[in-house]
């Protein structure tokens, strides 16, 4: 299955991770949902929200969930532009700015984005 299909209902599974008879427990999902705040990059978050809302409404219409919306708030982080192009981890457009470490616990592209576009405005 496409990753958008998989990521369109995982938040319901988090409500009852030990459920082994169905994808998620309806009562637990009713208690924990909706997610208060979804944060993501502008392009990813918008598509993810579209698919998640569609799946949530289908699951509700099938009687598996009583909620209406998967997320209460959406905060998009915008897009980082460098030299007129979107910066991208997959295209390695910013990896040359940092030195790599053999320590596999570090994520250089992700952490370098904090320097390229800090979450709060600079004074």
N, C-alpha and C positions, 0 to 999 in steps of 0.2 A: 504494500500500500504506500501511497505517497506520504511524505512526512507531514504535509498539511493535514491529512486525515488523522494521523496519529496525534498530532499536537492540537487537534480541535476538541478533544474531550479529556485530556490527561488530568486537568484540574479536578474533574469529577472523581477520577481514580484516587487522587491524593486524599480524598475525604475518607476512604476506607481501603487502605493499601493491603490489608490482610483478607479481604473478601475473596473467596475462592469459588463461589457459585455463580457469580455474575460480574460484569465489568466494574460495577461499584454498587454500594448499598444505598438505596433510595433514601432511607431515613437519615443516614450520615450526610449524604449530599444535601438534603434539605436543611440540616443543621449548620453545615459549614459554608455553604454557598450563599451568596455570590462573593467572588474574590473582591476585596475592597479596592485594591489598586493594581493595575497592570502597567508595567513600565517596559518600554522597548523602543528600538530604533524606528523611525517613521515608516519606512517601507515595510519592514517585517511586521510591526505591530498592527498596521492597518489591515494587511492581508490576514494575519492571524486572527484579529478580532472579527473580520467578516466570516471566516470559516467557523470560528468558535461559536459565534451567534447562530449561524445556520444549524450546526450540529446540536446546539443546546435546544433550539426550538423543535427540531425533529425528535430528539430524545424526549422532550416534554410531550409532544404530540403522541408519541408511542406509549405514554404513561409511565415512563421510567424515572422521571424527574419532575418535580412540581415548580421549579423556578422558571423565570422568564429570561433573565440575562446572566451571562457568565461573569461579567466584570462590572463593578459599579463605576469606576473611574479609569480613564486611559490617559497616561502621560507619555507622550512621545519625546524622544531625546533629540530629534532633529537629525541633521546629516552633516558630516565633516567633509569640507571641500579642500583639496590641496592641488595647487597648480591647475585649477579649473576642472578637476575631475573628482568624483566621489572617492573617498578613501575606502579601501576594502581589504578585509583580512584575507579573503580568498584570492585576491589579485596581488597581494603583498605590496600594496602601494605605499606603505609606511614602514615596512620592516627595516629598511636601510638606515633609519634614524637611530636605531638602538643596537646595542651589541647583544648577541644571543648568549644564552647560558645553556649549559648541558643539563641543568636542573629542570627536569620535565614538569615540576610542579608550577613553574612560572608560565604565564601566558603573555609573551611579549607584545603581540599585536593588540590584545585587549587592554593591557595596562598602559601601553603607549598612547591609546586614545584619550586617556585622562589628561595627558599633556597637550595633545593636539586640540582637544575640545573639553575643557573642564566643565563639570556639571553646574558650577556656579559662575556668574560673570566675574571677570577680574576687575579690581578697583581701578 
